[in-house]
Amino acid sequence: MESNLKQVPGIQAVCVFVQSDKTFCVAIVSQPEKGWNSVGGRPNEKALIESIGSKCKSLGLARFETPTKVAIDDTIWTPETGLVTASMKVQRNAIRKHYNQPGGLLDNMGYRFPDK
């Protein structure tokens, strides 16, 4: 899913979250390693959601496969932070833990995971 979303202008680093008890999925978009200017500037959240919807529809993805909420974060995911590997692949569990705090990005989207 993330590879499809990287085709949307403004997205270079993204992580999608899905919960089986929800009818929608969400995405967190991180600032690219080279900064927002490398993708034409920091995306507007509303415009980004519309672009994601259009892209997913053009790919024939089901509605539940299309993130309906997107959080944009200025944090740059690096191997040093533990949020991506050395080859820049997302570390889903580390990213979830990082954003799953009360008042965090996942919580703000109504998508907080239960504490283990």
C-alpha positions as CSV (number, residue, x, y, z in Angstrom):
1,M,0.0,0.0,0.0
2,E,2.8,2.4,0.9
3,S,4.4,2.0,-2.5
4,N,1.1,3.0,-4.2
5,L,0.9,6.1,-1.9
6,K,4.4,7.1,-2.8
7,Q,3.1,7.8,-6.3
8,V,1.0,10.7,-4.9
9,P,2.8,14.1,-5.2
10,G,4.1,15.2,-1.8
11,I,4.6,11.7,-0.4
12,Q,8.0,10.1,-0.1
13,A,7.8,8.5,3.4
14,V,4.5,7.0,4.5
15,C,3.1,4.3,6.8
16,V,-0.4,3.0,6.6
17,F,-2.2,1.5,9.7
18,V,-5.2,-0.9,9.6
19,Q,-7.3,-2.2,12.5
20,S,-9.7,-5.0,11.9
21,D,-12.4,-3.4,14.0
22,K,-12.3,-0.2,11.9
23,T,-14.0,0.4,8.5
24,F,-11.1,2.7,7.3
25,C,-7.4,2.9,7.4
26,V,-5.1,5.9,8.2
27,A,-1.7,7.0,7.0
28,I,1.1,9.0,8.6
29,V,3.3,11.0,6.1
30,S,6.7,12.0,7.2
31,Q,8.9,14.8,6.0
32,P,11.2,13.4,3.3
33,E,14.9,12.9,4.2
34,K,15.8,15.9,1.9
35,G,13.1,18.1,3.4
36,W,9.6,19.2,2.2
37,N,11.1,21.3,-0.7
38,S,12.3,18.0,-2.3
39,V,8.6,17.1,-3.0
40,G,7.4,20.6,-3.8
41,G,6.7,21.8,-0.3
42,R,4.8,20.6,2.7
43,P,1.5,19.1,1.5
44,N,-1.9,20.5,2.5
45,E,-3.7,17.7,4.5
46,K,-7.1,18.2,2.8
47,A,-5.5,18.2,-0.7
48,L,-3.4,15.2,0.2
49,I,-6.4,13.2,1.3
50,E,-8.1,14.1,-2.0
51,S,-5.0,13.1,-4.0
52,I,-4.8,9.8,-2.1
53,G,-8.4,9.1,-2.8
54,S,-8.1,9.7,-6.5
55,K,-4.9,7.6,-6.8
56,C,-6.4,4.7,-4.9
57,K,-9.6,4.8,-7.0
58,S,-7.6,4.8,-10.2
59,L,-5.7,1.7,-9.0
60,G,-9.0,0.0,-8.3
61,L,-8.5,-0.3,-4.6
62,A,-11.4,-1.0,-2.3
63,R,-12.8,1.8,-0.1
64,F,-11.4,0.3,3.1
65,E,-8.0,0.1,1.5
66,T,-7.9,3.9,1.0
67,P,-6.7,6.0,3.9
68,T,-9.4,8.4,4.9
69,K,-7.4,10.2,7.5
70,V,-3.8,11.4,7.0
71,A,-1.4,13.0,9.5
72,I,1.5,15.0,8.2
73,D,4.6,15.0,10.5
74,D,7.6,17.2,10.2
75,T,9.8,14.4,11.8
76,I,12.3,12.9,9.3
77,W,12.3,9.1,9.7
78,T,16.0,8.0,9.8
79,P,17.7,4.8,10.7
80,E,19.2,6.7,13.7
81,T,15.7,7.2,15.1
82,G,14.8,3.6,14.6
83,L,11.8,4.4,12.5
84,V,13.2,3.1,9.3
85,T,15.9,0.5,8.4
86,A,19.3,1.4,6.8
87,S,17.6,0.9,3.4
88,M,14.8,3.3,4.4
89,K,12.1,0.6,4.8
90,V,9.5,1.6,7.4
91,Q,9.7,-0.1,10.8
92,R,6.0,-0.4,11.3
93,N,6.1,-1.4,15.0
94,A,8.5,1.3,15.9
95,I,6.5,3.9,14.0
96,R,3.3,2.7,15.7
97,K,4.9,2.9,19.1
98,H,6.3,6.4,18.4
99,Y,2.9,7.8,17.3
100,N,0.5,5.8,19.6
101,Q,1.0,7.9,22.7
102,P,-2.1,9.7,24.2
103,G,-2.4,12.9,22.2
104,G,-0.1,11.5,19.5
105,L,-0.9,11.5,15.8
106,L,-2.7,8.1,15.8
107,D,-4.8,9.2,18.8
108,N,-5.7,12.5,17.1
109,M,-7.0,10.5,14.1
110,G,-9.2,8.3,16.4
111,Y,-6.9,5.3,15.6
112,R,-5.0,4.7,18.8
113,F,-3.9,1.0,19.3
114,P,-4.5,-0.6,22.7
115,D,-1.5,-0.8,24.9
116,K,0.1,-4.2,25.1
